[in-house]
Amino acid sequence: MKEFFHQLLKDKDGSFSLREVITLIYVLMSIISWVGQQFFGIAVPEYMFYAFISMIGAGTFGYSLERKSKLPTTN
């Protein structure tokens, strides 16, 4: 399970990235707000839900544009 989370937090180069951490936090916040609204009747303002989803979309869109860095080879 620990290795799974390590893989989630890495970018295409295999380095840890703050973008992946923030996107994962927003995914967890969206799930928690949904559970709170469905099972506990805690109303989440609509604009907050749209903000969470927008941030998740921005994070995944940035990931799709990212390219692997080409490291120079030394002979």
All heavy atoms as a GROMACS GRO file, in nm:
protein
  609
    1MET      N    1   0.083  -0.119   0.000
    1MET     CA    2   0.000   0.000   0.000
    1MET      C    3   0.087   0.126   0.000
    1MET      O    4   0.056   0.223  -0.066
    1MET     CB    5  -0.091  -0.004   0.122
    1MET     CG    6  -0.195   0.104   0.121
    1MET     SD    7  -0.305   0.083  -0.017
    1MET     CE    8  -0.456   0.130   0.051
    2LYS      N    9   0.197   0.120   0.074
    2LYS     CA   10   0.287   0.235   0.081
    2LYS      C   11   0.348   0.262  -0.057
    2LYS      O   12   0.359   0.378  -0.098
    2LYS     CB   13   0.397   0.206   0.184
    2LYS     CG   14   0.491   0.321   0.207
    2LYS     CD   15   0.592   0.287   0.313
    2LYS     CE   16   0.690   0.399   0.334
    2LYS     NZ   17   0.792   0.366   0.433
    3GLU      N   18   0.382   0.158  -0.129
    3GLU     CA   19   0.441   0.173  -0.262
    3GLU      C   20   0.339   0.233  -0.360
    3GLU      O   21   0.375   0.311  -0.447
    3GLU     CB   22   0.490   0.037  -0.314
    3GLU     CG   23   0.560   0.044  -0.447
    3GLU     CD   24   0.687   0.127  -0.443
    3GLU    OE1   25   0.755   0.132  -0.339
    3GLU    OE2   26   0.720   0.188  -0.548
    4PHE      N   27   0.213   0.199  -0.342
    4PHE     CA   28   0.106   0.254  -0.426
    4PHE      C   29   0.101   0.406  -0.413
    4PHE      O   30   0.094   0.478  -0.512
    4PHE     CB   31  -0.028   0.191  -0.388
    4PHE     CG   32  -0.145   0.252  -0.459
    4PHE    CD1   33  -0.167   0.229  -0.593
    4PHE    CD2   34  -0.233   0.333  -0.390
    4PHE    CE1   35  -0.275   0.286  -0.659
    4PHE    CE2   36  -0.342   0.390  -0.453
    4PHE     CZ   37  -0.362   0.366  -0.588
    5PHE      N   38   0.104   0.456  -0.289
    5PHE     CA   39   0.101   0.600  -0.268
    5PHE      C   40   0.228   0.668  -0.317
    5PHE      O   41   0.224   0.780  -0.367
    5PHE     CB   42   0.074   0.633  -0.121
    5PHE     CG   43  -0.068   0.612  -0.081
    5PHE    CD1   44  -0.103   0.508   0.002
    5PHE    CD2   45  -0.168   0.694  -0.130
    5PHE    CE1   46  -0.235   0.487   0.038
    5PHE    CE2   47  -0.300   0.675  -0.096
    5PHE     CZ   48  -0.334   0.570  -0.012
    6HIS      N   49   0.340   0.600  -0.307
    6HIS     CA   50   0.465   0.656  -0.360
    6HIS      C   51   0.456   0.673  -0.512
    6HIS      O   52   0.503   0.771  -0.566
    6HIS     CB   53   0.583   0.568  -0.323
    6HIS     CG   54   0.632   0.591  -0.184
    6HIS    ND1   55   0.753   0.648  -0.157
    6HIS    CD2   56   0.576   0.566  -0.064
    6HIS    CE1   57   0.770   0.657  -0.026
    6HIS    NE2   58   0.662   0.608   0.032
    7GLN      N   59   0.394   0.575  -0.579
    7GLN     CA   60   0.378   0.584  -0.724
    7GLN      C   61   0.281   0.695  -0.763
    7GLN      O   62   0.298   0.760  -0.865
    7GLN     CB   63   0.330   0.450  -0.781
    7GLN     CG   64   0.434   0.341  -0.776
    7GLN     CD   65   0.557   0.376  -0.858
    7GLN    OE1   66   0.549   0.438  -0.963
    7GLN    NE2   67   0.673   0.336  -0.809
    8LEU      N   68   0.179   0.718  -0.681
    8LEU     CA   69   0.083   0.825  -0.709
    8LEU      C   70   0.147   0.963  -0.702
    8LEU      O   71   0.105   1.055  -0.772
    8LEU     CB   72  -0.033   0.820  -0.608
    8LEU     CG   73  -0.144   0.722  -0.635
    8LEU    CD1   74  -0.248   0.730  -0.524
    8LEU    CD2   75  -0.210   0.745  -0.769
    9LEU      N   76   0.246   0.978  -0.618
    9LEU     CA   77   0.305   1.109  -0.594
    9LEU      C   78   0.425   1.139  -0.683
    9LEU      O   79   0.488   1.243  -0.669
    9LEU     CB   80   0.345   1.122  -0.447
    9LEU     CG   81   0.230   1.105  -0.347
    9LEU    CD1   82   0.282   1.112  -0.206
    9LEU    CD2   83   0.122   1.207  -0.371
   10LYS      N   84   0.456   1.050  -0.776
   10LYS     CA   85   0.570   1.071  -0.865
   10LYS      C   86   0.523   1.123  -1.001
   10LYS      O   87   0.416   1.090  -1.049
   10LYS     CB   88   0.646   0.941  -0.885
   10LYS     CG   89   0.721   0.897  -0.761
   10LYS     CD   90   0.801   0.773  -0.788
   10LYS     CE   91   0.874   0.728  -0.663
   10LYS     NZ   92   0.951   0.606  -0.688
   11ASP      N   93   0.608   1.206  -1.063
   11ASP     CA   94   0.578   1.255  -1.196
   11ASP      C   95   0.631   1.157  -1.301
   11ASP      O   96   0.674   1.047  -1.268
   11ASP     CB   97   0.632   1.396  -1.217
   11ASP     CG   98   0.783   1.405  -1.204
   11ASP    OD1   99   0.848   1.301  -1.187
   11ASP    OD2  100   0.835   1.517  -1.210
   12LYS      N  101   0.629   1.197  -1.427
   12LYS     CA  102   0.670   1.107  -1.535
   12LYS      C  103   0.819   1.072  -1.530
   12LYS      O  104   0.860   0.972  -1.586
   12LYS     CB  105   0.635   1.168  -1.670
   12LYS     CG  106   0.487   1.170  -1.695
   12LYS     CD  107   0.455   1.224  -1.833
   12LYS     CE  108   0.306   1.220  -1.855
   12LYS     NZ  109   0.269   1.270  -1.986
   13ASP      N  110   0.898   1.156  -1.464
   13ASP     CA  111   1.041   1.128  -1.452
   13ASP      C  112   1.072   1.040  -1.332
   13ASP      O  113   1.188   1.004  -1.311
   13ASP     CB  114   1.120   1.258  -1.441
   13ASP     CG  115   1.119   1.336  -1.570
   13ASP    OD1  116   1.113   1.273  -1.677
   13ASP    OD2  117   1.123   1.460  -1.563
   14GLY      N  118   0.971   1.011  -1.251
   14GLY     CA  119   0.993   0.930  -1.132
   14GLY      C  120   1.030   1.010  -1.009
   14GLY      O  121   1.063   0.954  -0.906
   15SER      N  122   1.026   1.141  -1.019
   15SER     CA  123   1.057   1.229  -0.905
   15SER      C  124   0.927   1.268  -0.836
   15SER      O  125   0.821   1.273  -0.898
   15SER     CB  126   1.127   1.356  -0.954
   15SER     OG  127   1.241   1.324  -1.027
   16PHE      N  128   0.936   1.296  -0.707
   16PHE     CA  129   0.819   1.341  -0.635
   16PHE      C  130   0.785   1.482  -0.679
   16PHE      O  131   0.872   1.566  -0.698
   16PHE     CB  132   0.842   1.335  -0.484
   16PHE     CG  133   0.848   1.195  -0.433
   16PHE    CD1  134   0.967   1.136  -0.401
   16PHE    CD2  135   0.731   1.121  -0.418
   16PHE    CE1  136   0.973   1.006  -0.355
   16PHE    CE2  137   0.735   0.992  -0.371
   16PHE     CZ  138   0.856   0.933  -0.340
   17SER      N  139   0.656   1.509  -0.696
   17SER     CA  140   0.612   1.638  -0.747
   17SER      C  141   0.503   1.696  -0.659
   17SER      O  142   0.412   1.625  -0.614
   17SER     CB  143   0.558   1.620  -0.890
   17SER     OG  144   0.504   1.741  -0.937
   18LEU      N  145   0.511   1.825  -0.635
   18LEU     CA  146   0.412   1.893  -0.554
   18LEU      C  147   0.276   1.895  -0.624
   18LEU      O  148   0.172   1.891  -0.560
   18LEU     CB  149   0.458   2.035  -0.523
   18LEU     CG  150   0.373   2.116  -0.427
   18LEU    CD1  151   0.362   2.046  -0.292
   18LEU    CD2  152   0.429   2.254  -0.409
   19ARG      N  153   0.275   1.900  -0.757
   19ARG     CA  154   0.149   1.899  -0.831
   19ARG      C  155   0.069   1.773  -0.803
   19ARG      O  156  -0.052   1.778  -0.783
   19ARG     CB  157   0.173   1.914  -0.980
   19ARG     CG  158   0.042   1.918  -1.058
   19ARG     CD  159   0.062   1.928  -1.208
   19ARG     NE  160   0.127   1.808  -1.256
   19ARG     CZ  161   0.225   1.808  -1.346
   19ARG    NH1  162   0.271   1.920  -1.394
   19ARG    NH2  163   0.279   1.696  -1.386
   20GLU      N  164   0.135   1.659  -0.799
   20GLU     CA  165   0.066   1.534  -0.771
   20GLU      C  166   0.013   1.530  -0.628
   20GLU      O  167  -0.095   1.480  -0.602
   20GLU     CB  168   0.157   1.414  -0.797
   20GLU     CG  169   0.161   1.371  -0.942
   20GLU     CD  170   0.245   1.461  -1.030
   20GLU    OE1  171   0.325   1.539  -0.976
   20GLU    OE2  172   0.230   1.453  -1.152
   21VAL      N  173   0.088   1.587  -0.536
   21VAL     CA  174   0.044   1.593  -0.396
   21VAL      C  175  -0.082   1.678  -0.384
   21VAL      O  176  -0.180   1.637  -0.322
   21VAL     CB  177   0.157   1.648  -0.305
   21VAL    CG1  178   0.106   1.672  -0.164
   21VAL    CG2  179   0.276   1.555  -0.303
   22ILE      N  180  -0.080   1.796  -0.446
   22ILE     CA  181  -0.195   1.886  -0.438
   22ILE      C  182  -0.317   1.824  -0.507
   22ILE      O  183  -0.429   1.831  -0.456
   22ILE     CB  184  -0.161   2.023  -0.501
   22ILE    CG1  185  -0.047   2.091  -0.424
   22ILE    CG2  186  -0.283   2.112  -0.508
   22ILE    CD1  187  -0.078   2.118  -0.278
   23THR      N  188  -0.297   1.760  -0.622
   23THR     CA  189  -0.408   1.695  -0.692
   23THR      C  190  -0.467   1.584  -0.607
   23THR      O  191  -0.589   1.570  -0.597
   23THR     CB  192  -0.362   1.641  -0.828
   23THR    OG1  193  -0.305   1.747  -0.904
   23THR    CG2  194  -0.477   1.580  -0.905
   24LEU      N  195  -0.383   1.505  -0.541
   24LEU     CA  196  -0.432   1.399  -0.453
   24LEU      C  197  -0.508   1.457  -0.335
   24LEU      O  198  -0.613   1.404  -0.296
   24LEU     CB  199  -0.315   1.313  -0.403
   24LEU     CG  200  -0.352   1.196  -0.312
   24LEU    CD1  201  -0.440   1.096  -0.386
   24LEU    CD2  202  -0.228   1.128  -0.260
   25ILE      N  203  -0.462   1.567  -0.280
   25ILE     CA  204  -0.533   1.632  -0.169
   25ILE      C  205  -0.672   1.678  -0.214
   25ILE      O  206  -0.771   1.657  -0.144
   25ILE     CB  207  -0.451   1.750  -0.114
   25ILE    CG1  208  -0.330   1.697  -0.037
   25ILE    CG2  209  -0.537   1.840  -0.025
   25ILE    CD1  210  -0.231   1.804   0.002
   26TYR      N  211  -0.683   1.736  -0.333
   26TYR     CA  212  -0.813   1.780  -0.383
   26TYR      C  213  -0.905   1.663  -0.413
   26TYR      O  214  -1.026   1.673  -0.394
   26TYR     CB  215  -0.798   1.871  -0.504
   26TYR     CG  216  -0.770   2.013  -0.466
   26TYR    CD1  217  -0.646   2.070  -0.488
   26TYR    CD2  218  -0.867   2.091  -0.405
   26TYR    CE1  219  -0.619   2.200  -0.451
   26TYR    CE2  220  -0.841   2.222  -0.367
   26TYR     CZ  221  -0.717   2.275  -0.391
   26TYR     OH  222  -0.692   2.403  -0.353
   27VAL      N  223  -0.851   1.551  -0.462
   27VAL     CA  224  -0.933   1.432  -0.482
   27VAL      C  225  -0.987   1.384  -0.348
   27VAL      O  226  -1.108   1.353  -0.335
   27VAL     CB  227  -0.852   1.321  -0.553
   27VAL    CG1  228  -0.926   1.188  -0.548
   27VAL    CG2  229  -0.823   1.360  -0.697
   28LEU      N  230  -0.902   1.378  -0.247
   28LEU     CA  231  -0.948   1.335  -0.114
   28LEU      C  232  -1.049   1.432  -0.056
   28LEU      O  233  -1.149   1.390   0.005
   28LEU     CB  234  -0.828   1.320  -0.020
   28LEU     CG  235  -0.732   1.206  -0.053
   28LEU    CD1  236  -0.612   1.209   0.040
   28LEU    CD2  237  -0.803   1.073  -0.046
   29MET      N  238  -1.029   1.562  -0.076
   29MET     CA  239  -1.125   1.661  -0.027
   29MET      C  240  -1.260   1.646  -0.097
   29MET      O  241  -1.365   1.659  -0.033
   29MET     CB  242  -1.071   1.803  -0.048
   29MET     CG  243  -0.958   1.839   0.046
   29MET     SD  244  -0.875   1.993   0.005
   29MET     CE  245  -1.004   2.111   0.018
   30SER      N  246  -1.260   1.615  -0.226
   30SER     CA  247  -1.385   1.594  -0.298
   30SER      C  248  -1.459   1.472  -0.247
   30SER      O  249  -1.581   1.474  -0.229
   30SER     CB  250  -1.358   1.579  -0.448
   30SER     OG  251  -1.299   1.694  -0.500
   31ILE      N  252  -1.386   1.365  -0.222
   31ILE     CA  253  -1.448   1.242  -0.170
   31ILE      C  254  -1.503   1.265  -0.030
   31ILE      O  255  -1.616   1.226   0.000
   31ILE     CB  256  -1.347   1.126  -0.172
   31ILE    CG1  257  -1.314   1.088  -0.317
   31ILE    CG2  258  -1.400   1.006  -0.095
   31ILE    CD1  259  -1.199   0.993  -0.332
   32ILE      N  260  -1.426   1.333   0.054
   32ILE     CA  261  -1.472   1.361   0.191
   32ILE      C  262  -1.595   1.451   0.189
   32ILE      O  263  -1.691   1.427   0.264
   32ILE     CB  264  -1.358   1.423   0.273
   32ILE    CG1  265  -1.251   1.317   0.301
   32ILE    CG2  266  -1.410   1.481   0.404
   32ILE    CD1  267  -1.122   1.372   0.357
   33SER      N  268  -1.596   1.552   0.103
   33SER     CA  269  -1.713   1.641   0.098
   33SER      C  270  -1.836   1.568   0.045
   33SER      O  271  -1.948   1.590   0.092
   33SER     CB  272  -1.683   1.764   0.013
   33SER     OG  273  -1.665   1.730  -0.122
   34TRP      N  274  -1.817   1.477  -0.050
   34TRP     CA  275  -1.928   1.397  -0.100
   34TRP      C  276  -1.984   1.307   0.009
   34TRP      O  277  -2.106   1.298   0.027
   34TRP     CB  278  -1.884   1.316  -0.221
   34TRP     CG  279  -1.993   1.228  -0.273
   34TRP    CD1  280  -2.097   1.265  -0.354
   34TRP    CD2  281  -2.010   1.089  -0.246
   34TRP    NE1  282  -2.177   1.157  -0.378
   34TRP    CE2  283  -2.126   1.048  -0.314
   34TRP    CE3  284  -1.939   0.996  -0.173
   34TRP    CZ2  285  -2.172   0.918  -0.310
   34TRP    CZ3  286  -1.985   0.866  -0.168
   34TRP    CH2  287  -2.101   0.828  -0.236
   35VAL      N  288  -1.896   1.239   0.082
   35VAL     CA  289  -1.940   1.152   0.191
   35VAL      C  290  -2.011   1.233   0.298
   35VAL      O  291  -2.116   1.191   0.349
   35VAL     CB  292  -1.820   1.074   0.252
   35VAL    CG1  293  -1.856   1.006   0.382
   35VAL    CG2  294  -1.767   0.972   0.152
   36GLY      N  295  -1.958   1.348   0.331
   36GLY     CA  296  -2.022   1.434   0.431
   36GLY      C  297  -2.161   1.478   0.389
   36GLY      O  298  -2.253   1.483   0.471
   37GLN      N  299  -2.177   1.506   0.261
   37GLN     CA  300  -2.308   1.549   0.213
   37GLN      C  301  -2.405   1.432   0.202
   37GLN      O  302  -2.521   1.445   0.239
   37GLN     CB  303  -2.293   1.617   0.078
   37GLN     CG  304  -2.419   1.685   0.031
   37GLN     CD  305  -2.392   1.780  -0.084
   37GLN    OE1  306  -2.281   1.788  -0.135
   37GLN    NE2  307  -2.493   1.853  -0.125
   38GLN      N  308  -2.360   1.317   0.155
   38GLN     CA  309  -2.448   1.203   0.134
   38GLN      C  310  -2.493   1.138   0.265
   38GLN      O  311  -2.609   1.100   0.278
   38GLN     CB  312  -2.381   1.098   0.046
   38GLN     CG  313  -2.359   1.143  -0.096
   38GLN     CD  314  -2.489   1.165  -0.169
   38GLN    OE1  315  -2.582   1.087  -0.159
   38GLN    NE2  316  -2.497   1.275  -0.241
   39PHE      N  317  -2.401   1.121   0.358
   39PHE     CA  318  -2.430   1.040   0.475
   39PHE      C  319  -2.453   1.120   0.604
   39PHE      O  320  -2.516   1.071   0.696
   39PHE     CB  321  -2.318   0.938   0.498
   39PHE     CG  322  -2.302   0.844   0.382
   39PHE    CD1  323  -2.192   0.852   0.300
   39PHE    CD2  324  -2.400   0.749   0.354
   39PHE    CE1  325  -2.177   0.765   0.193
   39PHE    CE2  326  -2.386   0.664   0.246
   39PHE     CZ  327  -2.275   0.671   0.166
   40PHE      N  328  -2.400   1.241   0.609
   40PHE     CA  329  -2.412   1.319   0.733
   40PHE      C  330  -2.492   1.448   0.716
   40PHE      O  331  -2.511   1.522   0.812
   40PHE     CB  332  -2.272   1.352   0.788
   40PHE     CG  333  -2.191   1.230   0.817
   40PHE    CD1  334  -2.082   1.197   0.739
   40PHE    CD2  335  -2.225   1.146   0.923
   40PHE    CE1  336  -2.007   1.084   0.765
   40PHE    CE2  337  -2.151   1.033   0.950
   40PHE     CZ  338  -2.042   1.001   0.871
   41GLY      N  339  -2.538   1.475   0.595
   41GLY     CA  340  -2.621   1.592   0.570
   41GLY      C  341  -2.548   1.725   0.582
   41GLY      O  342  -2.611   1.829   0.598
   42ILE      N  343  -2.416   1.723   0.574
   42ILE     CA  344  -2.336   1.846   0.581
   42ILE      C  345  -2.332   1.905   0.440
   42ILE      O  346  -2.277   1.845   0.348
   42ILE     CB  347  -2.194   1.818   0.632
   42ILE    CG1  348  -2.200   1.755   0.770
   42ILE    CG2  349  -2.111   1.945   0.632
   42ILE    CD1  350  -2.066   1.702   0.818
   43ALA      N  351  -2.392   2.020   0.426
   43ALA     CA  352  -2.398   2.083   0.294
   43ALA      C  353  -2.263   2.145   0.257
   43ALA      O  354  -2.207   2.222   0.333
   43ALA     CB  355  -2.507   2.189   0.291
   44VAL      N  356  -2.215   2.109   0.140
   44VAL     CA  357  -2.092   2.169   0.087
   44VAL      C  358  -2.135   2.272  -0.018
   44VAL      O  359  -2.212   2.238  -0.108
   44VAL     CB  360  -2.002   2.061   0.024
   44VAL    CG1  361  -1.881   2.124  -0.040
   44VAL    CG2  362  -1.962   1.959   0.126
   45PRO      N  363  -2.091   2.395  -0.007
   45PRO     CA  364  -2.130   2.495  -0.106
   45PRO      C  365  -2.091   2.451  -0.248
   45PRO      O  366  -1.985   2.390  -0.269
   45PRO     CB  367  -2.052   2.620  -0.066
   45PRO     CG  368  -2.023   2.601   0.079
   45PRO     CD  369  -2.006   2.453   0.098
   46GLU      N  370  -2.178   2.480  -0.340
   46GLU     CA  371  -2.159   2.435  -0.478
   46GLU      C  372  -2.030   2.490  -0.538
   46GLU      O  373  -1.959   2.420  -0.610
   46GLU     CB  374  -2.280   2.479  -0.561
   46GLU     CG  375  -2.283   2.420  -0.699
   46GLU     CD  376  -2.412   2.453  -0.772
   46GLU    OE1  377  -2.508   2.500  -0.708
   46GLU    OE2  378  -2.413   2.433  -0.894
   47TYR      N  379  -1.997   2.616  -0.506
   47TYR     CA  380  -1.876   2.675  -0.562
   47TYR      C  381  -1.750   2.604  -0.512
   47TYR      O  382  -1.650   2.596  -0.583
   47TYR     CB  383  -1.868   2.824  -0.531
   47TYR     CG  384  -1.851   2.859  -0.385
   47TYR    CD1  385  -1.725   2.869  -0.327
   47TYR    CD2  386  -1.962   2.880  -0.304
   47TYR    CE1  387  -1.710   2.900  -0.193
   47TYR    CE2  388  -1.947   2.911  -0.170
   47TYR     CZ  389  -1.822   2.921  -0.116
   47TYR     OH  390  -1.805   2.951   0.017
   48MET      N  391  -1.755   2.549  -0.389
   48MET     CA  392  -1.639   2.475  -0.338
   48MET      C  393  -1.621   2.344  -0.414
   48MET      O  394  -1.510   2.304  -0.447
   48MET     CB  395  -1.653   2.448  -0.188
   48MET     CG  396  -1.631   2.569  -0.103
   48MET     SD  397  -1.644   2.534   0.072
   48MET     CE  398  -1.508   2.426   0.097
   49PHE      N  399  -1.732   2.277  -0.444
   49PHE     CA  400  -1.724   2.153  -0.520
   49PHE      C  401  -1.665   2.180  -0.659
   49PHE      O  402  -1.578   2.108  -0.705
   49PHE     CB  403  -1.863   2.089  -0.532
   49PHE     CG  404  -1.864   1.964  -0.613
   49PHE    CD1  405  -1.813   1.846  -0.561
   49PHE    CD2  406  -1.913   1.965  -0.743
   49PHE    CE1  407  -1.813   1.730  -0.636
   49PHE    CE2  408  -1.913   1.849  -0.819
   49PHE     CZ  409  -1.863   1.732  -0.765
   50TYR      N  410  -1.712   2.286  -0.725
   50TYR     CA  411  -1.659   2.321  -0.856
   50TYR      C  412  -1.512   2.360  -0.848
   50TYR      O  413  -1.434   2.330  -0.940
   50TYR     CB  414  -1.740   2.432  -0.921
   50TYR     CG  415  -1.880   2.389  -0.961
   50TYR    CD1  416  -1.990   2.469  -0.935
   50TYR    CD2  417  -1.901   2.268  -1.025
   50TYR    CE1  418  -2.117   2.429  -0.972
   50TYR    CE2  419  -2.028   2.227  -1.062
   50TYR     CZ  420  -2.135   2.308  -1.036
   50TYR     OH  421  -2.260   2.268  -1.073
   51ALA      N  422  -1.473   2.424  -0.740
   51ALA     CA  423  -1.331   2.459  -0.723
   51ALA      C  424  -1.245   2.334  -0.708
   51ALA      O  425  -1.137   2.325  -0.768
   51ALA     CB  426  -1.314   2.549  -0.601
   52PHE      N  427  -1.293   2.236  -0.630
   52PHE     CA  428  -1.219   2.110  -0.615
   52PHE      C  429  -1.202   2.041  -0.750
   52PHE      O  430  -1.092   2.000  -0.787
   52PHE     CB  431  -1.291   2.014  -0.520
   52PHE     CG  432  -1.297   2.061  -0.377
   52PHE    CD1  433  -1.392   2.008  -0.291
   52PHE    CD2  434  -1.209   2.154  -0.325
   52PHE    CE1  435  -1.400   2.048  -0.159
   52PHE    CE2  436  -1.215   2.195  -0.194
   52PHE     CZ  437  -1.311   2.141  -0.111
   53ILE      N  438  -1.311   2.030  -0.823
   53ILE     CA  439  -1.306   1.960  -0.952
   53ILE      C  440  -1.219   2.037  -1.051
   53ILE      O  441  -1.144   1.977  -1.129
   53ILE     CB  442  -1.449   1.940  -1.007
   53ILE    CG1  443  -1.532   1.855  -0.910
   53ILE    CG2  444  -1.447   1.876  -1.145
   53ILE    CD1  445  -1.472   1.720  -0.876
   54SER      N  446  -1.223   2.168  -1.048
   54SER     CA  447  -1.139   2.248  -1.138
   54SER      C  448  -0.991   2.228  -1.108
   54SER      O  449  -0.909   2.218  -1.200
   54SER     CB  450  -1.174   2.397  -1.126
   54SER     OG  451  -1.306   2.418  -1.165
   55MET      N  452  -0.957   2.222  -0.980
   55MET     CA  453  -0.817   2.201  -0.943
   55MET      C  454  -0.769   2.061  -0.983
   55MET      O  455  -0.655   2.044  -1.026
   55MET     CB  456  -0.797   2.223  -0.794
   55MET     CG  457  -0.818   2.367  -0.752
   55MET     SD  458  -0.709   2.482  -0.836
   55MET     CE  459  -0.553   2.438  -0.766
   56ILE      N  460  -0.855   1.961  -0.969
   56ILE     CA  461  -0.820   1.826  -1.012
   56ILE      C  462  -0.799   1.825  -1.163
   56ILE      O  463  -0.702   1.766  -1.213
   56ILE     CB  464  -0.929   1.726  -0.970
   56ILE    CG1  465  -0.934   1.713  -0.818
   56ILE    CG2  466  -0.906   1.589  -1.034
   56ILE    CD1  467  -1.056   1.641  -0.766
   57GLY      N  468  -0.888   1.890  -1.237
   57GLY     CA  469  -0.874   1.898  -1.382
   57GLY      C  470  -0.746   1.969  -1.424
   57GLY      O  471  -0.679   1.928  -1.517
   58ALA      N  472  -0.713   2.076  -1.354
   58ALA     CA  473  -0.590   2.150  -1.386
   58ALA      C  474  -0.467   2.063  -1.360
   58ALA      O  475  -0.371   2.064  -1.439
   58ALA     CB  476  -0.582   2.278  -1.304
   59GLY      N  477  -0.469   1.987  -1.252
   59GLY     CA  478  -0.356   1.900  -1.220
   59GLY      C  479  -0.338   1.789  -1.322
   59GLY      O  480  -0.227   1.760  -1.366
   60THR      N  481  -0.448   1.727  -1.363
   60THR     CA  482  -0.437   1.618  -1.460
   60THR      C  483  -0.406   1.671  -1.600
   60THR      O  484  -0.337   1.606  -1.676
   60THR     CB  485  -0.565   1.533  -1.462
   60THR    OG1  486  -0.678   1.619  -1.486
   60THR    CG2  487  -0.584   1.461  -1.331
   61PHE      N  488  -0.457   1.790  -1.632
   61PHE     CA  489  -0.425   1.850  -1.761
   61PHE      C  490  -0.277   1.884  -1.770
   61PHE      O  491  -0.212   1.860  -1.872
   61PHE     CB  492  -0.511   1.975  -1.784
   61PHE     CG  493  -0.483   2.042  -1.916
   61PHE    CD1  494  -0.524   1.983  -2.034
   61PHE    CD2  495  -0.418   2.164  -1.920
   61PHE    CE1  496  -0.499   2.045  -2.156
   61PHE    CE2  497  -0.394   2.227  -2.041
   61PHE     CZ  498  -0.434   2.167  -2.158
   62GLY      N  499  -0.222   1.937  -1.661
   62GLY     CA  500  -0.079   1.967  -1.658
   62GLY      C  501   0.005   1.841  -1.672
   62GLY      O  502   0.109   1.842  -1.737
   63TYR      N  503  -0.043   1.733  -1.613
   63TYR     CA  504   0.029   1.606  -1.623
   63TYR      C  505   0.028   1.555  -1.767
   63TYR      O  506   0.126   1.502  -1.815
   63TYR     CB  507  -0.034   1.502  -1.531
   63TYR     CG  508   0.046   1.374  -1.523
   63TYR    CD1  509   0.157   1.365  -1.441
   63TYR    CD2  510   0.009   1.263  -1.598
   63TYR    CE1  511   0.230   1.248  -1.434
   63TYR    CE2  512   0.081   1.146  -1.590
   63TYR     CZ  513   0.193   1.139  -1.509
   63TYR     OH  514   0.265   1.025  -1.503
   64SER      N  515  -0.083   1.575  -1.837
   64SER     CA  516  -0.091   1.527  -1.975
   64SER      C  517  -0.001   1.608  -2.068
   64SER      O  518   0.042   1.557  -2.171
   64SER     CB  519  -0.235   1.530  -2.025
   64SER     OG  520  -0.281   1.662  -2.036
   65LEU      N  521   0.027   1.734  -2.033
   65LEU     CA  522   0.115   1.816  -2.116
   65LEU      C  523   0.263   1.793  -2.086
   65LEU      O  524   0.349   1.826  -2.166
   65LEU     CB  525   0.084   1.964  -2.094
   65LEU     CG  526  -0.050   2.014  -2.144
   65LEU    CD1  527  -0.065   2.161  -2.110
   65LEU    CD2  528  -0.064   1.993  -2.293
   66GLU      N  529   0.290   1.738  -1.970
   66GLU     CA  530   0.428   1.719  -1.926
   66GLU      C  531   0.498   1.613  -2.011
   66GLU      O  532   0.439   1.512  -2.046
   66GLU     CB  533   0.426   1.675  -1.780
   66GLU     CG  534   0.561   1.654  -1.720
   66GLU     CD  535   0.547   1.609  -1.576
   66GLU    OE1  536   0.525   1.695  -1.490
   66GLU    OE2  537   0.555   1.488  -1.552
   67ARG      N  538   0.620   1.639  -2.042
   67ARG     CA  539   0.701   1.543  -2.117
   67ARG      C  540   0.813   1.493  -2.027
   67ARG      O  541   0.857   1.563  -1.937
   67ARG     CB  542   0.763   1.607  -2.240
   67ARG     CG  543   0.661   1.652  -2.339
   67ARG     CD  544   0.728   1.709  -2.460
   67ARG     NE  545   0.627   1.756  -2.553
   67ARG     CZ  546   0.653   1.825  -2.660
   67ARG    NH1  547   0.778   1.858  -2.687
   67ARG    NH2  548   0.559   1.863  -2.739
   68LYS      N  549   0.858   1.374  -2.057
   68LYS     CA  550   0.974   1.324  -1.983
   68LYS      C  551   1.095   1.407  -2.021
   68LYS      O  552   1.114   1.442  -2.136
   68LYS     CB  553   1.001   1.177  -2.017
   68LYS     CG  554   0.904   1.082  -1.954
   68LYS     CD  555   0.948   0.940  -1.976
   68LYS     CE  556   0.855   0.845  -1.904
   68LYS     NZ  557   0.900   0.708  -1.918
   69SER      N  558   1.174   1.442  -1.922
   69SER     CA  559   1.294   1.520  -1.950
   69SER      C  560   1.401   1.427  -2.007
   69SER      O  561   1.415   1.314  -1.964
   69SER     CB  562   1.345   1.590  -1.826
   69SER     OG  563   1.382   1.496  -1.729
   70LYS      N  564   1.470   1.477  -2.104
   70LYS     CA  565   1.576   1.398  -2.166
   70LYS      C  566   1.707   1.440  -2.101
   70LYS      O  567   1.754   1.552  -2.119
   70LYS     CB  568   1.579   1.423  -2.316
   70LYS     CG  569   1.453   1.374  -2.385
   70LYS     CD  570   1.457   1.401  -2.532
   70LYS     CE  571   1.329   1.352  -2.596
   70LYS     NZ  572   1.324   1.382  -2.736
   71LEU      N  573   1.764   1.351  -2.027
   71LEU     CA  574   1.891   1.379  -1.961
   71LEU      C  575   2.004   1.360  -2.061
   71LEU      O  576   2.004   1.265  -2.139
   71LEU     CB  577   1.911   1.287  -1.842
   71LEU     CG  578   1.804   1.299  -1.732
   71LEU    CD1  579   1.827   1.193  -1.625
   71LEU    CD2  580   1.808   1.436  -1.672
   72PRO      N  581   2.099   1.449  -2.062
   72PRO     CA  582   2.212   1.434  -2.155
   72PRO      C  583   2.294   1.310  -2.120
   72PRO      O  584   2.318   1.279  -2.005
   72PRO     CB  585   2.293   1.562  -2.137
   72PRO     CG  586   2.253   1.616  -2.003
   72PRO     CD  587   2.113   1.567  -1.977
   73THR      N  588   2.332   1.238  -2.223
   73THR     CA  589   2.415   1.119  -2.202
   73THR      C  590   2.561   1.157  -2.207
   73THR      O  591   2.603   1.240  -2.286
   73THR     CB  592   2.386   1.014  -2.311
   73THR    OG1  593   2.410   1.072  -2.439
   73THR    CG2  594   2.241   0.967  -2.303
   74THR      N  595   2.637   1.098  -2.118
   74THR     CA  596   2.780   1.125  -2.115
   74THR      C  597   2.855   1.004  -2.165
   74THR      O  598   2.818   0.890  -2.134
   74THR     CB  599   2.827   1.159  -1.972
   74THR    OG1  600   2.791   1.052  -1.887
   74THR    CG2  601   2.762   1.287  -1.924
   75ASN      N  602   2.957   1.026  -2.244
   75ASN     CA  603   3.036   0.914  -2.298
   75ASN      C  604   3.165   0.900  -2.226
   75ASN      O  605   3.235   0.982  -2.189
   75ASN     CB  606   3.062   0.936  -2.448
   75ASN     CG  607   2.932   0.926  -2.524
   75ASN    OD1  608   2.840   0.858  -2.482
   75ASN    ND2  609   2.925   0.994  -2.637
   0.00000   0.00000   0.00000
